[in-house]
Amino acid sequence: MSESCVNLCSNGSFEDWIVNFTSQYPTLDTDHVKATSYYSSDYYPHYACDNSKSVTGQCWRQGWMVNATTNQRFHIDLGTSKVIKRIYYENEHETGTLTSRGVKNFTLWGSNNADDFNDLTYANNGTWTSIPLSWYYFDRHIDSNQSDPKYFVVYSYSVAYRYYALKFADTYGGDVMAVRRIELQEENFNNPEGFDIEGTPYVVRDIGDIGYGNYSAKITAIGSGLQGINKTLTGLKPSTTYTVSWRTKVTSGDTSQVLTIGAGTNMSAVESNSTSFETKSGSFITDNSGSNVTLKFLSKNDGDVVWFDGIQVNEGETVYSFTNPPIGLIESFDYAENSIIVGWSTITSKTIRIFKIGKFVFVSYYITGTSNDIKTSFTVPYIPTNWGNARYASMSGKDNGSPIQGGVMCKGTENNVMPCYSNGAGGGWTASGDKTIFGQIWFEAI
């Protein structure tokens, strides 16, 4: 029997997800939103978190401003601990002018300690935890009197904090530091494309615990048991046996469960208590009219944490072997046009070729042009999870027109930024003249 699928293979390894975000607003006062300083009562910090304020027109009483240009903390108390997945912001402008006042380089931190929240000294990090981001600077607002929404993706997928801190290091050169809007956002609906939510579980696409392919669905039952995701199969043949195969694991002591409804003979509940991924399967027989059948992938008890991956549906009684990579996991494309490239004022040629097979990513890059920064980096579309022996990969190139010796690329701060150095000691580059880098890097990835 060939391993042909019904209509679930397109996302049985959870490559495609629907994600929406909802802003989490603090109490809008000086007790719940604090900054190292602020210009006057016309520019309270909490004005930047108030979605009733305008992000266009004059900035007076519409955001936060401070009579300083460096080293300012901005703290937000959400009232309860929440997992923040994205930041929405609108940087500073005055009816489309004075955009150089906007904040630039920053870092994000989380804490559940009130003492951390109340300490506004820039250098004091207390028990704050640094949170990795997609990048670490606010874009300058466009020179136009209009909304210019921007977003950061937050990679602390499962850590909930009550207090969040943004440490702003500098501006785009203005006489003061300011920002119009900052909103911390939580995922309010997150499920695999083509699946529906069963009950009120917490569902995320997991990037670390995977049993097949690049991702898995991690499900936590909240408030009651038998919660998770479901998928309705259509176009089934009448009076026909189908076999469902999947990979699953659970947190110690918990239980995953899979069953069907709507079949002539339903698949009885199949459970797993394994703490490492194992293959499970079950069969159902359609009724004599080939009615739709719904598959349910569930966390059995309240609080149970379970994972599912690699869901396959075959006609017949053959259990899927999970020996071949899922369809669509072999990719090859040039990422240069989408990459955030730092270190050049003018780029005359660039290639960032991505080759991806399953979790393995190989990057071949070439960037050349006129240097304007001692720092050099580019981004890739994946987050490295395992560097193995390639954490430091060889690189060649030119610095100010001269060949470099022993150039090294190394791992960024657990994000998708690939910093490049002019020598094995981590040296910087000349901020002028011709600069060229080329080489390869490889790693396992999200």
C-alpha positions as CSV (number, residue, x, y, z in Angstrom):
1,M,0.0,0.0,0.0
2,S,1.5,3.4,-1.0
3,E,1.7,6.2,1.6
4,S,-0.9,8.4,-0.1
5,C,-2.8,10.8,2.0
6,V,-6.4,12.0,2.1
7,N,-6.5,15.7,2.7
8,L,-4.4,16.2,5.9
9,C,-0.8,15.9,4.6
10,S,-0.7,19.6,3.6
11,N,-0.4,20.6,7.2
12,G,0.0,17.4,9.2
13,S,3.4,18.5,10.3
14,F,2.0,22.0,11.3
15,E,4.0,24.1,8.8
16,D,1.1,26.6,8.4
17,W,-0.6,28.4,11.3
18,I,-3.2,31.1,11.9
19,V,-2.0,33.7,14.5
20,N,-3.8,36.8,15.7
21,F,-2.5,39.2,18.3
22,T,-4.3,41.3,20.9
23,S,-2.7,44.3,22.7
24,Q,-2.4,44.0,26.4
25,Y,-2.9,47.5,27.9
26,P,-1.6,48.4,31.4
27,T,-3.5,50.7,33.7
28,L,-2.8,54.1,32.2
29,D,-1.1,56.0,35.0
30,T,2.4,56.8,36.4
31,D,2.1,53.8,38.8
32,H,1.9,51.2,36.0
33,V,4.0,52.8,33.3
34,K,7.3,54.3,34.3
35,A,10.3,55.7,32.7
36,T,13.7,56.9,33.9
37,S,12.4,60.4,33.2
38,Y,9.9,62.4,31.1
39,Y,9.8,65.9,29.7
40,S,6.8,67.1,31.6
41,S,3.2,66.1,32.5
42,D,2.4,66.6,28.9
43,Y,4.5,63.6,28.0
44,Y,3.8,61.0,30.6
45,P,5.2,57.5,29.8
46,H,1.7,56.0,29.8
47,Y,0.6,58.3,27.0
48,A,2.6,56.0,24.7
49,C,0.5,53.0,25.8
50,D,-2.8,54.7,25.4
51,N,-4.5,53.6,22.2
52,S,-6.9,56.6,22.4
53,K,-4.0,58.9,21.6
54,S,-3.3,59.9,18.0
55,V,-0.3,58.6,16.1
56,T,-0.6,61.4,13.6
57,G,-0.5,65.2,13.9
58,Q,1.2,67.0,16.8
59,C,3.0,65.0,19.4
60,W,1.9,67.1,22.3
61,R,0.2,64.9,24.9
62,Q,0.2,62.0,22.4
63,G,3.2,60.0,23.5
64,W,6.3,59.9,25.8
65,M,9.2,62.3,25.5
66,V,12.2,63.0,27.7
67,N,14.8,65.7,27.7
68,A,17.6,63.3,27.0
69,T,19.0,61.3,24.1
70,T,20.5,58.2,25.7
71,N,20.0,55.5,28.3
72,Q,16.3,55.6,29.2
73,R,14.3,52.8,30.8
74,F,10.6,52.4,29.9
75,H,8.7,50.0,32.2
76,I,5.2,48.5,31.8
77,D,3.2,46.7,34.5
78,L,0.5,44.5,32.9
79,G,-1.1,43.7,36.3
80,T,-0.7,39.9,35.8
81,S,1.9,37.7,34.1
82,K,1.4,37.4,30.4
83,V,3.3,35.8,27.5
84,I,4.0,38.6,25.1
85,K,4.6,37.5,21.5
86,R,4.8,40.8,19.6
87,I,5.4,44.5,20.1
88,Y,3.6,47.1,18.0
89,Y,5.1,50.6,17.9
90,E,4.9,53.9,16.1
91,N,8.0,56.0,16.4
92,E,8.2,59.7,17.1
93,H,7.3,62.4,14.6
94,E,5.7,65.9,14.7
95,T,3.2,66.1,11.8
96,G,5.7,64.1,9.8
97,T,8.8,66.1,10.9
98,L,11.4,65.8,13.7
99,T,11.6,62.0,13.2
100,S,15.2,62.1,14.4
101,R,13.8,62.3,17.9
102,G,12.6,58.7,17.7
103,V,14.1,56.0,19.8
104,K,16.6,53.7,18.0
105,N,18.6,50.9,19.6
106,F,17.0,49.0,22.5
107,T,16.7,45.7,24.4
108,L,13.6,44.0,25.9
109,W,13.5,42.5,29.4
110,G,10.9,40.6,31.5
111,S,10.5,40.2,35.2
112,N,8.0,39.2,37.9
113,N,9.8,41.1,40.6
114,A,8.2,44.5,41.6
115,D,11.6,45.7,42.8
116,D,12.9,45.4,39.2
117,F,9.9,47.4,38.0
118,N,10.4,50.2,40.5
119,D,14.2,50.6,39.8
120,L,14.6,53.0,36.9
121,T,18.3,53.3,36.9
122,Y,19.5,52.4,33.4
123,A,22.5,50.3,34.4
124,N,20.6,48.2,37.0
125,N,19.4,44.9,35.6
126,G,18.4,43.3,38.9
127,T,16.7,40.0,38.2
128,W,15.4,41.1,34.8
129,T,15.6,38.4,32.0
130,S,16.8,39.5,28.6
131,I,14.2,38.6,25.9
132,P,15.4,37.7,22.4
133,L,13.8,39.6,19.5
134,S,13.7,39.5,15.8
135,W,15.9,42.6,15.8
136,Y,17.0,45.3,18.3
137,Y,16.2,48.8,16.9
138,F,13.1,50.8,16.3
139,D,12.7,52.0,12.7
140,R,12.7,55.7,12.2
141,H,9.2,57.1,11.4
142,I,8.7,58.0,7.7
143,D,8.8,61.7,6.9
144,S,5.1,61.9,6.5
145,N,2.1,62.8,8.7
146,Q,0.6,59.3,8.7
147,S,0.6,56.1,10.7
148,D,3.7,54.0,10.3
149,P,3.1,50.8,12.2
150,K,6.0,48.5,12.9
151,Y,6.3,45.2,14.8
152,F,8.8,43.1,16.7
153,V,8.4,39.3,17.1
154,V,9.2,38.1,20.6
155,Y,10.9,34.7,20.9
156,S,10.2,34.0,24.6
157,Y,7.4,31.6,23.5
158,S,6.3,30.3,26.9
159,V,7.6,32.7,29.5
160,A,5.0,34.9,31.2
161,Y,6.1,38.1,32.9
162,R,4.1,40.8,34.7
163,Y,6.7,43.5,34.1
164,Y,8.3,44.4,30.9
165,A,11.2,46.8,30.3
166,L,12.4,48.5,27.2
167,K,15.9,49.9,27.5
168,F,16.4,52.7,24.9
169,A,20.1,53.3,24.3
170,D,19.8,56.2,21.8
171,T,17.9,58.1,19.1
172,Y,18.3,58.9,15.5
173,G,20.1,62.1,16.4
174,G,17.4,64.4,17.7
175,D,17.5,66.8,20.6
176,V,15.2,64.8,22.8
177,M,14.1,61.1,22.9
178,A,10.4,60.2,22.2
179,V,8.0,57.6,20.9
180,R,4.3,57.8,20.0
181,R,3.1,54.3,20.7
182,I,4.2,51.0,22.4
183,E,1.8,48.1,22.7
184,L,2.7,44.7,24.1
185,Q,0.7,42.0,22.3
186,E,-0.4,38.5,23.3
187,E,-1.6,35.7,20.9
188,N,-5.3,35.4,21.3
189,F,-5.9,32.7,18.7
190,N,-3.2,30.3,17.5
191,N,-4.1,27.1,15.6
192,P,-2.8,25.1,12.7
193,E,-4.2,26.1,9.3
194,G,-7.1,23.8,8.4
195,F,-7.7,22.8,12.0
196,D,-10.3,24.0,14.5
197,I,-10.0,24.5,18.3
198,E,-11.7,22.0,20.5
199,G,-12.6,23.6,23.8
200,T,-10.4,26.4,25.3
201,P,-6.9,25.0,25.2
202,Y,-3.6,26.9,24.9
203,V,-2.2,25.8,21.5
204,V,1.2,26.9,20.1
205,R,3.4,25.8,17.3
206,D,6.4,24.3,19.1
207,I,9.9,24.8,17.7
208,G,11.9,22.6,20.1
209,D,9.9,19.4,20.7
210,I,9.2,18.0,17.3
211,G,8.6,14.4,16.2
212,Y,8.5,14.8,12.4
213,G,9.2,17.8,10.2
214,N,10.0,21.3,11.6
215,Y,7.1,21.9,14.0
216,S,4.7,20.2,16.3
217,A,1.4,21.3,18.0
218,K,1.8,21.8,21.7
219,I,-1.5,21.7,23.5
220,T,-2.3,22.5,27.2
221,A,-5.9,21.8,28.4
222,I,-7.2,24.7,30.5
223,G,-10.1,24.5,32.8
224,S,-11.2,21.0,31.8
225,G,-10.0,17.9,30.0
226,L,-10.5,16.7,26.4
227,Q,-9.3,19.9,24.8
228,G,-7.2,20.4,21.7
229,I,-7.6,20.6,17.9
230,N,-9.8,18.9,15.4
231,K,-9.8,18.3,11.7
232,T,-12.8,17.3,9.5
233,L,-12.0,15.0,6.6
234,T,-14.1,15.4,3.5
235,G,-14.3,13.5,0.2
236,L,-14.1,10.1,1.8
237,K,-15.1,6.9,0.0
238,P,-18.1,5.0,1.4
239,S,-17.7,1.9,3.5
240,T,-13.9,2.3,3.4
241,T,-11.2,1.7,6.0
242,Y,-8.8,4.6,6.7
243,T,-5.8,4.6,9.0
244,V,-4.6,7.6,10.9
245,S,-0.9,7.7,12.0
246,W,0.7,10.4,14.1
247,R,3.6,11.2,16.4
248,T,2.9,12.2,20.0
249,K,4.6,12.8,23.4
250,V,3.5,14.2,26.7
251,T,4.8,15.8,29.9
252,S,5.4,13.2,32.5
253,G,2.2,11.9,34.1
254,D,0.0,13.5,31.3
255,T,-2.0,11.8,28.6
256,S,-2.7,12.6,24.9
257,Q,-5.8,11.1,23.2
258,V,-6.9,10.8,19.6
259,L,-10.4,9.7,18.4
260,T,-12.9,10.1,15.6
261,I,-16.5,11.0,15.3
262,G,-18.9,10.7,12.4
263,A,-17.6,7.4,10.9
264,G,-19.7,4.3,10.4
265,T,-17.2,2.6,12.8
266,N,-15.2,5.2,14.7
267,M,-11.7,4.9,15.9
268,S,-11.7,4.3,19.7
269,A,-9.7,6.7,21.8
270,V,-6.0,6.0,21.4
271,E,-3.9,7.3,24.3
272,S,-0.2,7.9,24.9
273,N,1.7,8.5,28.1
274,S,5.2,8.5,26.5
275,T,7.5,11.4,27.4
276,S,9.4,11.0,24.1
277,F,7.8,11.0,20.6
278,E,6.3,7.7,19.6
279,T,4.2,6.6,16.6
280,K,0.6,5.9,17.3
281,S,-2.2,4.8,14.9
282,G,-5.8,3.8,14.7
283,S,-8.4,3.1,12.0
284,F,-12.0,4.0,11.2
285,I,-14.5,2.8,8.6
286,T,-16.7,5.3,6.8
287,D,-20.5,4.9,6.6
288,N,-22.2,3.8,3.4
289,S,-22.4,7.3,2.1
290,G,-18.9,8.4,2.8
291,S,-19.9,11.1,5.4
292,N,-17.4,13.5,6.8
293,V,-15.3,12.3,9.7
294,T,-13.7,14.5,12.4
295,L,-10.4,13.7,13.9
296,K,-9.8,15.0,17.5
297,F,-6.3,15.5,18.9
298,L,-6.7,16.1,22.6
299,S,-5.1,16.8,25.9
300,K,-7.0,14.3,28.1
301,N,-7.1,16.0,31.5
302,D,-7.1,19.6,32.8
303,G,-3.6,20.9,32.8
304,D,-2.1,18.1,30.7
305,V,0.6,19.2,28.2
306,V,0.8,17.1,25.1
307,W,2.4,17.3,21.6
308,F,1.2,16.0,18.2
309,D,3.2,15.9,14.9
310,G,3.2,14.3,11.5
311,I,-0.5,13.5,11.2
312,Q,-1.2,11.3,8.2
313,V,-4.3,9.6,6.9
314,N,-4.1,6.7,4.5
315,E,-6.7,4.6,2.8
316,G,-6.4,1.0,4.0
317,E,-4.7,-0.4,7.1
318,T,-1.1,0.6,6.6
319,V,0.5,2.6,9.4
320,Y,2.6,5.5,8.0
321,S,6.3,4.8,8.4
322,F,7.5,8.4,9.0
323,T,10.8,7.6,7.2
324,N,10.6,10.2,4.5
325,P,10.7,14.0,5.1
326,P,7.2,15.7,5.0
327,I,6.2,17.2,1.7
328,G,7.4,20.7,1.3
329,L,10.3,20.5,3.8
330,I,13.0,20.9,1.0
331,E,13.5,24.5,0.2
332,S,15.9,26.6,-1.8
333,F,15.7,30.4,-2.3
334,D,17.6,33.7,-2.2
335,Y,16.8,35.7,0.9
336,A,19.0,38.8,0.1
337,E,16.1,41.1,-0.7
338,N,14.3,40.4,2.6
339,S,17.4,40.2,4.9
340,I,18.2,43.1,7.2
341,I,21.8,43.9,6.2
342,V,23.9,46.1,8.4
343,G,27.3,47.7,7.6
344,W,27.1,49.1,4.1
345,S,26.0,52.5,2.9
346,T,25.7,51.2,-0.7
347,I,25.5,47.5,-1.7
348,T,26.5,46.7,-5.2
349,S,25.9,43.0,-5.1
350,K,24.3,40.6,-2.6
351,T,23.2,37.0,-2.4
352,I,22.0,35.1,0.6
353,R,21.2,31.7,-0.7
354,I,19.2,29.4,1.7
355,F,19.1,25.6,1.3
356,K,16.9,23.9,3.8
357,I,16.2,20.1,4.2
358,G,14.0,19.4,7.2
359,K,15.6,21.2,10.2
360,F,19.0,21.5,8.5
361,V,19.8,24.9,7.0
362,F,22.8,25.8,4.8
363,V,23.5,29.4,4.0
364,S,25.8,30.6,1.2
365,Y,26.3,34.4,1.2
366,Y,28.1,37.1,-0.8
367,I,27.7,40.9,0.0
368,T,29.8,43.7,-1.3
369,G,29.7,47.5,-1.4
370,T,30.8,50.6,0.5
371,S,31.2,50.3,4.2
372,N,29.7,52.7,6.7
373,D,29.9,50.8,10.0
374,I,32.4,48.9,12.1
375,K,29.6,46.3,12.6
376,T,28.5,43.9,9.9
377,S,25.6,41.5,10.0
378,F,22.7,40.1,8.1
379,T,19.6,38.2,9.0
380,V,18.3,34.8,7.9
381,P,14.7,33.6,7.9
382,Y,15.2,30.9,10.6
383,I,16.2,30.9,14.3
384,P,19.2,28.6,14.9
385,T,18.5,26.0,17.6
386,N,21.6,23.8,17.3
387,W,24.9,25.0,15.9
388,G,27.0,21.8,16.4
389,N,30.5,22.3,15.0
390,A,29.4,25.2,12.8
391,R,28.8,27.8,15.5
392,Y,31.9,29.5,14.1
393,A,32.1,29.2,10.4
394,S,34.9,30.4,8.1
395,M,34.4,33.5,6.0
396,S,36.4,35.4,3.4
397,G,36.3,39.0,2.2
398,K,37.8,42.4,2.0
399,D,38.0,45.2,4.6
400,N,38.6,48.7,3.1
401,G,39.8,46.9,-0.1
402,S,42.3,44.6,1.6
403,P,41.8,40.9,2.0
404,I,40.8,39.8,5.5
405,Q,42.6,37.0,7.4
406,G,40.6,34.5,9.3
407,G,37.3,36.2,9.2
408,V,34.7,34.5,11.4
409,M,30.9,34.5,11.6
410,C,29.5,33.6,15.0
411,K,26.1,32.9,16.5
412,G,24.0,35.9,17.4
413,T,22.0,36.3,20.6
414,E,19.7,33.3,20.1
415,N,18.0,35.1,17.1
416,N,18.3,35.2,13.4
417,V,21.1,37.8,13.2
418,M,24.4,36.6,11.7
419,P,27.2,38.9,12.9
420,C,30.4,38.9,10.9
421,Y,33.9,39.8,12.1
422,S,37.0,40.9,10.3
423,N,39.3,38.4,12.1
424,G,39.2,35.4,14.4
425,A,39.5,37.7,17.5
426,G,36.1,39.2,16.8
427,G,37.5,42.4,15.3
428,G,35.4,45.2,13.7
429,W,35.5,46.6,10.2
430,T,36.7,49.9,8.7
431,A,33.6,52.2,8.4
432,S,34.6,53.3,4.9
433,G,36.0,51.9,1.7
434,D,35.1,48.7,-0.1
435,K,33.8,45.9,2.1
436,T,33.1,42.3,0.9
437,I,32.1,39.2,2.8
438,F,31.4,35.7,1.4
439,G,31.2,32.3,3.0
440,Q,28.9,29.6,4.4
441,I,27.2,28.8,7.6
442,W,25.0,25.8,8.6
443,F,22.9,24.9,11.6
444,E,19.7,23.2,12.7
445,A,16.8,25.7,12.8
446,I,13.3,26.5,13.9
